[in-house]
Amino acid sequence: MSSRRLVTVAILLVLMAGALMLVGCSSETENATFIGYRQRPTDAAPDGVAIVQLEDGTATQATCTYTSLENGTPIQVKKSGDTYEVVATSPDWEQ
């Protein structure tokens, strides 16, 4: 009976480690370029929607709290599930 528990615990640990690795990989930032706003953030709606181009050339939408981005601005986005979020602009990470 104890060997069965040991195997079960080992399998659970491997599955948990795999899940943590997947979560860690999906939360890494990725360089992108700001293309424009679909919805600019305001005081009433602090989360706007930006159109961004990822490094691989794919255009996608990302939630955004920055209100003064200009077309062509280098940004960093973080993928969370199926959505992206603008997490930094170029002056933030170059300093």
Gaussian input, Z-matrix of N, CA and C with variables (Angstrom, degrees):
# hf/3-21g

backbone

0 1
 N
 C     1     B1
 C     2     B2     1     A1
 N     3     B3     2     A2     1     D1
 C     4     B4     3     A3     2     D2
 C     5     B5     4     A4     3     D3
 N     6     B6     5     A5     4     D4
 C     7     B7     6     A6     5     D5
 C     8     B8     7     A7     6     D6
 N     9     B9     8     A8     7     D7
 C    10    B10     9     A9     8     D8
 C    11    B11    10    A10     9     D9
 N    12    B12    11    A11    10    D10
 C    13    B13    12    A12    11    D11
 C    14    B14    13    A13    12    D12
 N    15    B15    14    A14    13    D13
 C    16    B16    15    A15    14    D14
 C    17    B17    16    A16    15    D15
 N    18    B18    17    A17    16    D16
 C    19    B19    18    A18    17    D17
 C    20    B20    19    A19    18    D18
 N    21    B21    20    A20    19    D19
 C    22    B22    21    A21    20    D20
 C    23    B23    22    A22    21    D21
 N    24    B24    23    A23    22    D22
 C    25    B25    24    A24    23    D23
 C    26    B26    25    A25    24    D24
 N    27    B27    26    A26    25    D25
 C    28    B28    27    A27    26    D26
 C    29    B29    28    A28    27    D27
 N    30    B30    29    A29    28    D28
 C    31    B31    30    A30    29    D29
 C    32    B32    31    A31    30    D30
 N    33    B33    32    A32    31    D31
 C    34    B34    33    A33    32    D32
 C    35    B35    34    A34    33    D33
 N    36    B36    35    A35    34    D34
 C    37    B37    36    A36    35    D35
 C    38    B38    37    A37    36    D36
 N    39    B39    38    A38    37    D37
 C    40    B40    39    A39    38    D38
 C    41    B41    40    A40    39    D39
 N    42    B42    41    A41    40    D40
 C    43    B43    42    A42    41    D41
 C    44    B44    43    A43    42    D42
 N    45    B45    44    A44    43    D43
 C    46    B46    45    A45    44    D44
 C    47    B47    46    A46    45    D45
 N    48    B48    47    A47    46    D46
 C    49    B49    48    A48    47    D47
 C    50    B50    49    A49    48    D48
 N    51    B51    50    A50    49    D49
 C    52    B52    51    A51    50    D50
 C    53    B53    52    A52    51    D51
 N    54    B54    53    A53    52    D52
 C    55    B55    54    A54    53    D53
 C    56    B56    55    A55    54    D54
 N    57    B57    56    A56    55    D55
 C    58    B58    57    A57    56    D56
 C    59    B59    58    A58    57    D57
 N    60    B60    59    A59    58    D58
 C    61    B61    60    A60    59    D59
 C    62    B62    61    A61    60    D60
 N    63    B63    62    A62    61    D61
 C    64    B64    63    A63    62    D62
 C    65    B65    64    A64    63    D63
 N    66    B66    65    A65    64    D64
 C    67    B67    66    A66    65    D65
 C    68    B68    67    A67    66    D66
 N    69    B69    68    A68    67    D67
 C    70    B70    69    A69    68    D68
 C    71    B71    70    A70    69    D69
 N    72    B72    71    A71    70    D70
 C    73    B73    72    A72    71    D71
 C    74    B74    73    A73    72    D72
 N    75    B75    74    A74    73    D73
 C    76    B76    75    A75    74    D74
 C    77    B77    76    A76    75    D75
 N    78    B78    77    A77    76    D76
 C    79    B79    78    A78    77    D77
 C    80    B80    79    A79    78    D78
 N    81    B81    80    A80    79    D79
 C    82    B82    81    A81    80    D80
 C    83    B83    82    A82    81    D81
 N    84    B84    83    A83    82    D82
 C    85    B85    84    A84    83    D83
 C    86    B86    85    A85    84    D84
 N    87    B87    86    A86    85    D85
 C    88    B88    87    A87    86    D86
 C    89    B89    88    A88    87    D87
 N    90    B90    89    A89    88    D88
 C    91    B91    90    A90    89    D89
 C    92    B92    91    A91    90    D90
 N    93    B93    92    A92    91    D91
 C    94    B94    93    A93    92    D92
 C    95    B95    94    A94    93    D93
 N    96    B96    95    A95    94    D94
 C    97    B97    96    A96    95    D95
 C    98    B98    97    A97    96    D96
 N    99    B99    98    A98    97    D97
 C   100   B100    99    A99    98    D98
 C   101   B101   100   A100    99    D99
 N   102   B102   101   A101   100   D100
 C   103   B103   102   A102   101   D101
 C   104   B104   103   A103   102   D102
 N   105   B105   104   A104   103   D103
 C   106   B106   105   A105   104   D104
 C   107   B107   106   A106   105   D105
 N   108   B108   107   A107   106   D106
 C   109   B109   108   A108   107   D107
 C   110   B110   109   A109   108   D108
 N   111   B111   110   A110   109   D109
 C   112   B112   111   A111   110   D110
 C   113   B113   112   A112   111   D111
 N   114   B114   113   A113   112   D112
 C   115   B115   114   A114   113   D113
 C   116   B116   115   A115   114   D114
 N   117   B117   116   A116   115   D115
 C   118   B118   117   A117   116   D116
 C   119   B119   118   A118   117   D117
 N   120   B120   119   A119   118   D118
 C   121   B121   120   A120   119   D119
 C   122   B122   121   A121   120   D120
 N   123   B123   122   A122   121   D121
 C   124   B124   123   A123   122   D122
 C   125   B125   124   A124   123   D123
 N   126   B126   125   A125   124   D124
 C   127   B127   126   A126   125   D125
 C   128   B128   127   A127   126   D126
 N   129   B129   128   A128   127   D127
 C   130   B130   129   A129   128   D128
 C   131   B131   130   A130   129   D129
 N   132   B132   131   A131   130   D130
 C   133   B133   132   A132   131   D131
 C   134   B134   133   A133   132   D132
 N   135   B135   134   A134   133   D133
 C   136   B136   135   A135   134   D134
 C   137   B137   136   A136   135   D135
 N   138   B138   137   A137   136   D136
 C   139   B139   138   A138   137   D137
 C   140   B140   139   A139   138   D138
 N   141   B141   140   A140   139   D139
 C   142   B142   141   A141   140   D140
 C   143   B143   142   A142   141   D141
 N   144   B144   143   A143   142   D142
 C   145   B145   144   A144   143   D143
 C   146   B146   145   A145   144   D144
 N   147   B147   146   A146   145   D145
 C   148   B148   147   A147   146   D146
 C   149   B149   148   A148   147   D147
 N   150   B150   149   A149   148   D148
 C   151   B151   150   A150   149   D149
 C   152   B152   151   A151   150   D150
 N   153   B153   152   A152   151   D151
 C   154   B154   153   A153   152   D152
 C   155   B155   154   A154   153   D153
 N   156   B156   155   A155   154   D154
 C   157   B157   156   A156   155   D155
 C   158   B158   157   A157   156   D156
 N   159   B159   158   A158   157   D157
 C   160   B160   159   A159   158   D158
 C   161   B161   160   A160   159   D159
 N   162   B162   161   A161   160   D160
 C   163   B163   162   A162   161   D161
 C   164   B164   163   A163   162   D162
 N   165   B165   164   A164   163   D163
 C   166   B166   165   A165   164   D164
 C   167   B167   166   A166   165   D165
 N   168   B168   167   A167   166   D166
 C   169   B169   168   A168   167   D167
 C   170   B170   169   A169   168   D168
 N   171   B171   170   A170   169   D169
 C   172   B172   171   A171   170   D170
 C   173   B173   172   A172   171   D171
 N   174   B174   173   A173   172   D172
 C   175   B175   174   A174   173   D173
 C   176   B176   175   A175   174   D174
 N   177   B177   176   A176   175   D175
 C   178   B178   177   A177   176   D176
 C   179   B179   178   A178   177   D177
 N   180   B180   179   A179   178   D178
 C   181   B181   180   A180   179   D179
 C   182   B182   181   A181   180   D180
 N   183   B183   182   A182   181   D181
 C   184   B184   183   A183   182   D182
 C   185   B185   184   A184   183   D183
 N   186   B186   185   A185   184   D184
 C   187   B187   186   A186   185   D185
 C   188   B188   187   A187   186   D186
 N   189   B189   188   A188   187   D187
 C   190   B190   189   A189   188   D188
 C   191   B191   190   A190   189   D189
 N   192   B192   191   A191   190   D190
 C   193   B193   192   A192   191   D191
 C   194   B194   193   A193   192   D192
 N   195   B195   194   A194   193   D193
 C   196   B196   195   A195   194   D194
 C   197   B197   196   A196   195   D195
 N   198   B198   197   A197   196   D196
 C   199   B199   198   A198   197   D197
 C   200   B200   199   A199   198   D198
 N   201   B201   200   A200   199   D199
 C   202   B202   201   A201   200   D200
 C   203   B203   202   A202   201   D201
 N   204   B204   203   A203   202   D202
 C   205   B205   204   A204   203   D203
 C   206   B206   205   A205   204   D204
 N   207   B207   206   A206   205   D205
 C   208   B208   207   A207   206   D206
 C   209   B209   208   A208   207   D207
 N   210   B210   209   A209   208   D208
 C   211   B211   210   A210   209   D209
 C   212   B212   211   A211   210   D210
 N   213   B213   212   A212   211   D211
 C   214   B214   213   A213   212   D212
 C   215   B215   214   A214   213   D213
 N   216   B216   215   A215   214   D214
 C   217   B217   216   A216   215   D215
 C   218   B218   217   A217   216   D216
 N   219   B219   218   A218   217   D217
 C   220   B220   219   A219   218   D218
 C   221   B221   220   A220   219   D219
 N   222   B222   221   A221   220   D220
 C   223   B223   222   A222   221   D221
 C   224   B224   223   A223   222   D222
 N   225   B225   224   A224   223   D223
 C   226   B226   225   A225   224   D224
 C   227   B227   226   A226   225   D225
 N   228   B228   227   A227   226   D226
 C   229   B229   228   A228   227   D227
 C   230   B230   229   A229   228   D228
 N   231   B231   230   A230   229   D229
 C   232   B232   231   A231   230   D230
 C   233   B233   232   A232   231   D231
 N   234   B234   233   A233   232   D232
 C   235   B235   234   A234   233   D233
 C   236   B236   235   A235   234   D234
 N   237   B237   236   A236   235   D235
 C   238   B238   237   A237   236   D236
 C   239   B239   238   A238   237   D237
 N   240   B240   239   A239   238   D238
 C   241   B241   240   A240   239   D239
 C   242   B242   241   A241   240   D240
 N   243   B243   242   A242   241   D241
 C   244   B244   243   A243   242   D242
 C   245   B245   244   A244   243   D243
 N   246   B246   245   A245   244   D244
 C   247   B247   246   A246   245   D245
 C   248   B248   247   A247   246   D246
 N   249   B249   248   A248   247   D247
 C   250   B250   249   A249   248   D248
 C   251   B251   250   A250   249   D249
 N   252   B252   251   A251   250   D250
 C   253   B253   252   A252   251   D251
 C   254   B254   253   A253   252   D252
 N   255   B255   254   A254   253   D253
 C   256   B256   255   A255   254   D254
 C   257   B257   256   A256   255   D255
 N   258   B258   257   A257   256   D256
 C   259   B259   258   A258   257   D257
 C   260   B260   259   A259   258   D258
 N   261   B261   260   A260   259   D259
 C   262   B262   261   A261   260   D260
 C   263   B263   262   A262   261   D261
 N   264   B264   263   A263   262   D262
 C   265   B265   264   A264   263   D263
 C   266   B266   265   A265   264   D264
 N   267   B267   266   A266   265   D265
 C   268   B268   267   A267   266   D266
 C   269   B269   268   A268   267   D267
 N   270   B270   269   A269   268   D268
 C   271   B271   270   A270   269   D269
 C   272   B272   271   A271   270   D270
 N   273   B273   272   A272   271   D271
 C   274   B274   273   A273   272   D272
 C   275   B275   274   A274   273   D273
 N   276   B276   275   A275   274   D274
 C   277   B277   276   A276   275   D275
 C   278   B278   277   A277   276   D276
 N   279   B279   278   A278   277   D277
 C   280   B280   279   A279   278   D278
 C   281   B281   280   A280   279   D279
 N   282   B282   281   A281   280   D280
 C   283   B283   282   A282   281   D281
 C   284   B284   283   A283   282   D282

   B1=1.4365
   B2=1.5278
   B3=1.3037
   B4=1.4589
   B5=1.5203
   B6=1.3253
   B7=1.4726
   B8=1.5252
   B9=1.3182
   B10=1.4602
   B11=1.5309
   B12=1.3212
   B13=1.4643
   B14=1.5165
   B15=1.3156
   B16=1.4572
   B17=1.5268
   B18=1.3136
   B19=1.4593
   B20=1.5296
   B21=1.3133
   B22=1.4591
   B23=1.5265
   B24=1.3097
   B25=1.4655
   B26=1.5241
   B27=1.3233
   B28=1.4687
   B29=1.5202
   B30=1.3222
   B31=1.4651
   B32=1.5284
   B33=1.3163
   B34=1.4612
   B35=1.5202
   B36=1.3215
   B37=1.4568
   B38=1.5271
   B39=1.3160
   B40=1.4657
   B41=1.5282
   B42=1.3244
   B43=1.4678
   B44=1.5257
   B45=1.3239
   B46=1.4582
   B47=1.5288
   B48=1.3263
   B49=1.4638
   B50=1.5276
   B51=1.3289
   B52=1.4584
   B53=1.5164
   B54=1.3218
   B55=1.4689
   B56=1.5223
   B57=1.3208
   B58=1.4572
   B59=1.5248
   B60=1.3171
   B61=1.4569
   B62=1.5219
   B63=1.3213
   B64=1.4584
   B65=1.5222
   B66=1.3089
   B67=1.4576
   B68=1.5182
   B69=1.3080
   B70=1.4596
   B71=1.5102
   B72=1.3167
   B73=1.4587
   B74=1.5181
   B75=1.2998
   B76=1.4599
   B77=1.5164
   B78=1.3174
   B79=1.4546
   B80=1.5316
   B81=1.3349
   B82=1.4485
   B83=1.5226
   B84=1.3374
   B85=1.4539
   B86=1.5214
   B87=1.3140
   B88=1.4609
   B89=1.5264
   B90=1.3134
   B91=1.4543
   B92=1.5228
   B93=1.3227
   B94=1.4578
   B95=1.5221
   B96=1.3137
   B97=1.4579
   B98=1.5214
   B99=1.3316
   B100=1.4572
   B101=1.5221
   B102=1.3343
   B103=1.4645
   B104=1.5284
   B105=1.3159
   B106=1.4592
   B107=1.5204
   B108=1.3197
   B109=1.4633
   B110=1.5197
   B111=1.2956
   B112=1.4644
   B113=1.5223
   B114=1.3425
   B115=1.4654
   B116=1.5245
   B117=1.3233
   B118=1.4634
   B119=1.5252
   B120=1.3379
   B121=1.4624
   B122=1.5362
   B123=1.3215
   B124=1.4655
   B125=1.5196
   B126=1.3207
   B127=1.4741
   B128=1.5233
   B129=1.3349
   B130=1.4566
   B131=1.5247
   B132=1.3210
   B133=1.4675
   B134=1.5279
   B135=1.3336
   B136=1.4716
   B137=1.5250
   B138=1.3272
   B139=1.4588
   B140=1.5191
   B141=1.3215
   B142=1.4469
   B143=1.5199
   B144=1.3212
   B145=1.4589
   B146=1.5207
   B147=1.3290
   B148=1.4569
   B149=1.5230
   B150=1.3237
   B151=1.4631
   B152=1.5280
   B153=1.3261
   B154=1.4619
   B155=1.5193
   B156=1.3274
   B157=1.4550
   B158=1.5177
   B159=1.3333
   B160=1.4591
   B161=1.5276
   B162=1.3258
   B163=1.4639
   B164=1.5242
   B165=1.3285
   B166=1.4679
   B167=1.5337
   B168=1.3396
   B169=1.4578
   B170=1.5131
   B171=1.3155
   B172=1.4610
   B173=1.5304
   B174=1.3127
   B175=1.4658
   B176=1.5170
   B177=1.3273
   B178=1.4602
   B179=1.5156
   B180=1.3155
   B181=1.4593
   B182=1.5194
   B183=1.3312
   B184=1.4579
   B185=1.5177
   B186=1.3309
   B187=1.4537
   B188=1.5199
   B189=1.3173
   B190=1.4569
   B191=1.5199
   B192=1.3381
   B193=1.4575
   B194=1.5231
   B195=1.3259
   B196=1.4699
   B197=1.5249
   B198=1.3494
   B199=1.4639
   B200=1.5147
   B201=1.3178
   B202=1.4641
   B203=1.5268
   B204=1.3144
   B205=1.4599
   B206=1.5239
   B207=1.3270
   B208=1.4583
   B209=1.5192
   B210=1.3085
   B211=1.4658
   B212=1.5228
   B213=1.3293
   B214=1.4504
   B215=1.5182
   B216=1.3334
   B217=1.4593
   B218=1.5227
   B219=1.3476
   B220=1.4700
   B221=1.5266
   B222=1.3117
   B223=1.4642
   B224=1.5204
   B225=1.3050
   B226=1.4580
   B227=1.5189
   B228=1.3325
   B229=1.4587
   B230=1.5260
   B231=1.3137
   B232=1.4617
   B233=1.5115
   B234=1.3243
   B235=1.4622
   B236=1.5160
   B237=1.3083
   B238=1.4493
   B239=1.5226
   B240=1.3147
   B241=1.4569
   B242=1.5117
   B243=1.3199
   B244=1.4639
   B245=1.5185
   B246=1.3230
   B247=1.4527
   B248=1.5274
   B249=1.3201
   B250=1.4588
   B251=1.5195
   B252=1.3333
   B253=1.4577
   B254=1.5218
   B255=1.3315
   B256=1.4576
   B257=1.5214
   B258=1.3396
   B259=1.4655
   B260=1.5243
   B261=1.3325
   B262=1.4669
   B263=1.5212
   B264=1.3324
   B265=1.4628
   B266=1.5096
   B267=1.3085
   B268=1.4651
   B269=1.5243
   B270=1.3431
   B271=1.4636
   B272=1.5332
   B273=1.3422
   B274=1.4665
   B275=1.5166
   B276=1.3306
   B277=1.4500
   B278=1.5221
   B279=1.3533
   B280=1.4635
   B281=1.5145
   B282=1.3026
   B283=1.4702
   B284=1.4945
   A1=111.23
   A2=119.22
   A3=120.65
   A4=111.28
   A5=119.25
   A6=120.19
   A7=110.42
   A8=117.60
   A9=121.25
   A10=109.92
   A11=117.34
   A12=121.35
   A13=110.39
   A14=116.80
   A15=121.53
   A16=110.92
   A17=117.20
   A18=121.37
   A19=110.04
   A20=117.02
   A21=121.11
   A22=110.78
   A23=117.80
   A24=121.86
   A25=110.09
   A26=117.67
   A27=121.28
   A28=110.62
   A29=117.59
   A30=121.27
   A31=110.22
   A32=117.37
   A33=120.69
   A34=111.33
   A35=117.73
   A36=120.69
   A37=111.69
   A38=117.34
   A39=121.10
   A40=110.31
   A41=117.11
   A42=120.32
   A43=111.63
   A44=117.38
   A45=121.14
   A46=110.75
   A47=117.16
   A48=120.50
   A49=110.42
   A50=117.11
   A51=120.90
   A52=112.22
   A53=116.64
   A54=120.54
   A55=110.75
   A56=117.97
   A57=121.19
   A58=111.29
   A59=117.42
   A60=120.46
   A61=110.85
   A62=117.54
   A63=120.86
   A64=111.54
   A65=117.15
   A66=121.20
   A67=109.86
   A68=117.64
   A69=121.45
   A70=112.38
   A71=117.79
   A72=121.08
   A73=111.42
   A74=117.31
   A75=119.57
   A76=112.60
   A77=118.71
   A78=119.63
   A79=112.75
   A80=118.76
   A81=121.07
   A82=109.90
   A83=115.89
   A84=119.24
   A85=110.14
   A86=113.99
   A87=121.66
   A88=107.90
   A89=117.01
   A90=120.97
   A91=109.87
   A92=115.67
   A93=121.71
   A94=108.50
   A95=116.26
   A96=122.48
   A97=108.52
   A98=115.93
   A99=121.22
   A100=108.72
   A101=116.71
   A102=121.32
   A103=110.74
   A104=117.40
   A105=120.48
   A106=110.47
   A107=114.85
   A108=120.67
   A109=109.76
   A110=116.31
   A111=120.47
   A112=107.23
   A113=114.95
   A114=121.96
   A115=106.97
   A116=117.01
   A117=121.48
   A118=110.00
   A119=118.05
   A120=120.08
   A121=110.61
   A122=116.54
   A123=121.98
   A124=108.35
   A125=115.72
   A126=119.24
   A127=110.91
   A128=116.53
   A129=120.39
   A130=111.86
   A131=117.10
   A132=121.91
   A133=107.71
   A134=117.50
   A135=120.23
   A136=114.56
   A137=118.80
   A138=120.75
   A139=109.37
   A140=115.16
   A141=120.41
   A142=110.13
   A143=115.89
   A144=121.60
   A145=107.68
   A146=115.58
   A147=121.37
   A148=109.30
   A149=115.46
   A150=121.42
   A151=105.42
   A152=116.72
   A153=121.25
   A154=109.81
   A155=114.97
   A156=120.72
   A157=107.89
   A158=115.63
   A159=121.14
   A160=109.96
   A161=116.49
   A162=120.95
   A163=112.88
   A164=116.79
   A165=119.47
   A166=112.70
   A167=116.98
   A168=121.38
   A169=114.82
   A170=117.31
   A171=121.73
   A172=110.25
   A173=116.50
   A174=121.19
   A175=108.43
   A176=116.41
   A177=121.09
   A178=109.34
   A179=116.08
   A180=122.11
   A181=109.40
   A182=115.32
   A183=120.61
   A184=109.10
   A185=117.00
   A186=119.04
   A187=108.16
   A188=115.94
   A189=120.03
   A190=110.35
   A191=116.80
   A192=121.55
   A193=111.69
   A194=117.74
   A195=121.84
   A196=109.27
   A197=116.98
   A198=120.60
   A199=113.39
   A200=118.98
   A201=119.48
   A202=113.07
   A203=118.09
   A204=120.63
   A205=110.08
   A206=116.25
   A207=121.46
   A208=109.03
   A209=116.79
   A210=121.26
   A211=109.72
   A212=116.40
   A213=121.81
   A214=114.84
   A215=117.98
   A216=120.96
   A217=110.33
   A218=117.97
   A219=119.86
   A220=109.68
   A221=116.51
   A222=121.94
   A223=108.85
   A224=115.52
   A225=121.40
   A226=107.60
   A227=115.13
   A228=121.41
   A229=108.88
   A230=114.35
   A231=120.77
   A232=107.65
   A233=115.52
   A234=120.06
   A235=108.90
   A236=115.12
   A237=121.80
   A238=106.92
   A239=115.94
   A240=119.86
   A241=109.78
   A242=117.31
   A243=121.69
   A244=112.20
   A245=118.47
   A246=121.07
   A247=110.81
   A248=115.02
   A249=122.36
   A250=109.13
   A251=115.84
   A252=122.22
   A253=108.12
   A254=116.72
   A255=120.84
   A256=107.06
   A257=116.68
   A258=119.92
   A259=112.90
   A260=118.73
   A261=119.99
   A262=109.51
   A263=115.23
   A264=121.15
   A265=107.69
   A266=117.45
   A267=121.04
   A268=114.17
   A269=121.52
   A270=117.53
   A271=113.41
   A272=117.43
   A273=120.56
   A274=111.89
   A275=119.02
   A276=119.49
   A277=112.84
   A278=118.85
   A279=119.92
   A280=111.90
   A281=119.48
   A282=121.15
   A283=111.82
   D1=-38.57
   D2=-177.99
   D3=-70.88
   D4=-31.01
   D5=177.28
   D6=-68.12
   D7=-33.15
   D8=177.15
   D9=-66.98
   D10=-40.02
   D11=177.13
   D12=-65.06
   D13=-41.70
   D14=-179.99
   D15=-61.77
   D16=-43.16
   D17=178.20
   D18=-65.31
   D19=-42.08
   D20=179.13
   D21=-62.46
   D22=-44.82
   D23=178.87
   D24=-63.42
   D25=-41.51
   D26=179.64
   D27=-62.99
   D28=-42.90
   D29=179.24
   D30=-64.23
   D31=-43.07
   D32=178.91
   D33=-62.55
   D34=-40.93
   D35=178.52
   D36=-63.56
   D37=-41.52
   D38=178.47
   D39=-64.51
   D40=-42.87
   D41=178.73
   D42=-64.47
   D43=-41.47
   D44=178.76
   D45=-65.19
   D46=-41.60
   D47=178.78
   D48=-63.32
   D49=-41.04
   D50=177.25
   D51=-63.04
   D52=-41.56
   D53=178.67
   D54=-64.55
   D55=-40.97
   D56=178.59
   D57=-65.26
   D58=-37.16
   D59=177.80
   D60=-65.85
   D61=-40.21
   D62=178.24
   D63=-64.85
   D64=-40.90
   D65=178.63
   D66=-65.31
   D67=-42.03
   D68=179.04
   D69=-63.48
   D70=-39.52
   D71=179.75
   D72=-68.42
   D73=-36.15
   D74=-176.60
   D75=-77.10
   D76=-14.88
   D77=-177.18
   D78=-100.35
   D79=7.99
   D80=177.48
   D81=-73.61
   D82=148.41
   D83=178.87
   D84=-81.33
   D85=156.25
   D86=-178.64
   D87=-135.54
   D88=138.20
   D89=177.53
   D90=-71.17
   D91=144.49
   D92=-179.71
   D93=-152.99
   D94=176.72
   D95=177.11
   D96=-125.35
   D97=133.05
   D98=177.84
   D99=-74.49
   D100=129.19
   D101=179.30
   D102=-103.24
   D103=-41.76
   D104=-179.27
   D105=174.77
   D106=174.99
   D107=178.03
   D108=-96.53
   D109=136.49
   D110=166.13
   D111=-87.81
   D112=-38.95
   D113=174.79
   D114=-145.44
   D115=114.90
   D116=-178.48
   D117=-74.11
   D118=136.99
   D119=176.92
   D120=-63.88
   D121=144.27
   D122=177.25
   D123=-134.96
   D124=178.08
   D125=175.95
   D126=-63.59
   D127=-35.62
   D128=-179.02
   D129=-76.05
   D130=-34.78
   D131=179.74
   D132=-128.34
   D133=87.44
   D134=-173.22
   D135=-65.35
   D136=-21.43
   D137=177.91
   D138=-100.30
   D139=112.29
   D140=175.95
   D141=-97.02
   D142=-176.53
   D143=177.90
   D144=-125.71
   D145=121.22
   D146=179.37
   D147=-106.46
   D148=149.07
   D149=171.65
   D150=-98.47
   D151=124.15
   D152=-176.80
   D153=-128.38
   D154=156.05
   D155=174.74
   D156=-113.75
   D157=120.84
   D158=-179.87
   D159=-74.53
   D160=168.28
   D161=-178.72
   D162=-58.29
   D163=-30.94
   D164=-178.79
   D165=-81.98
   D166=3.44
   D167=177.51
   D168=94.36
   D169=-4.70
   D170=-179.39
   D171=-75.96
   D172=130.83
   D173=174.37
   D174=-92.29
   D175=136.67
   D176=-179.38
   D177=-150.33
   D178=172.34
   D179=176.86
   D180=-99.87
   D181=148.77
   D182=178.16
   D183=-143.45
   D184=141.10
   D185=173.66
   D186=-67.28
   D187=148.49
   D188=-171.81
   D189=-149.96
   D190=137.85
   D191=174.66
   D192=-110.44
   D193=-6.20
   D194=178.78
   D195=-78.59
   D196=129.16
   D197=-174.81
   D198=-100.72
   D199=-10.27
   D200=-173.34
   D201=-123.83
   D202=34.66
   D203=177.29
   D204=-75.54
   D205=145.80
   D206=177.91
   D207=-113.09
   D208=153.41
   D209=179.18
   D210=-55.21
   D211=133.54
   D212=178.99
   D213=89.82
   D214=-1.82
   D215=179.94
   D216=-67.96
   D217=128.62
   D218=174.09
   D219=-68.41
   D220=132.77
   D221=179.86
   D222=-135.58
   D223=172.01
   D224=171.53
   D225=-122.85
   D226=138.08
   D227=178.82
   D228=-121.85
   D229=154.24
   D230=176.54
   D231=-121.68
   D232=131.16
   D233=178.88
   D234=-90.94
   D235=131.60
   D236=177.16
   D237=-132.35
   D238=102.83
   D239=-174.91
   D240=69.69
   D241=-121.60
   D242=179.00
   D243=-100.12
   D244=2.00
   D245=-175.94
   D246=-114.72
   D247=158.42
   D248=177.15
   D249=-115.88
   D250=156.66
   D251=176.41
   D252=-138.09
   D253=133.41
   D254=175.45
   D255=-75.00
   D256=120.54
   D257=-175.35
   D258=-111.93
   D259=-16.62
   D260=179.91
   D261=-161.69
   D262=152.25
   D263=170.98
   D264=-107.83
   D265=166.46
   D266=-171.84
   D267=-54.71
   D268=-41.22
   D269=178.74
   D270=-63.18
   D271=-27.99
   D272=-179.50
   D273=-63.76
   D274=-43.49
   D275=-173.26
   D276=-96.06
   D277=-11.21
   D278=179.07
   D279=-85.02
   D280=-16.45
   D281=-178.28
   D282=-83.86

